Amino acid sequence: MPFELIWEPRGVCRRYFGAVTVAERQRSFDLICGDPRFDALRYTITDYREVVDYEISEEATAEIAALHVGPLLTNPNIVMAAVVTDKRIIAAIRHFMSLDFTPQPYEIFADEAAARAWIAQMHATVPTRPRNT
């Protein structure tokens, strides 16, 4: 499994490494959304810096983006950060963002410290939204 999930008190950090397939990205998403801690999440950080090969297709990106709609309606308080420097992965994330399936803030950073600073700022300035149940 080319990813690990590190659960934190208010968030989860997903670290991808090695060769990452679309199926493995889907698996990590399912594990996060299916976890009982999902409803308490306030942020996710996905770290792509140790990826050596990343399976990308526009169709898969659109499918994964669409799969975010339901979970992010049930927990609208999640902000998402990606830590990545690979131009191909950045382009795939920008494509995900451009699909505009979710209104949650999502940003790209070159390092984890910048991602965590942004998350702290977002939670200091964005009020908690009621869940859509």
Secondary structure, 3 states (H helix, E strand, C coil): CCEEEEECCCEEEEEEEEEECHHHHHHHHHHHHCCHHHHHCCEEEEEEEEEEEECCCHHHHHHHHHHCHHHHHHCCCCEEEEECCCHHHHHHHHHHHHCCCCCCCEEEECCHHHHHHHHHHHHHHCCCCCCCC
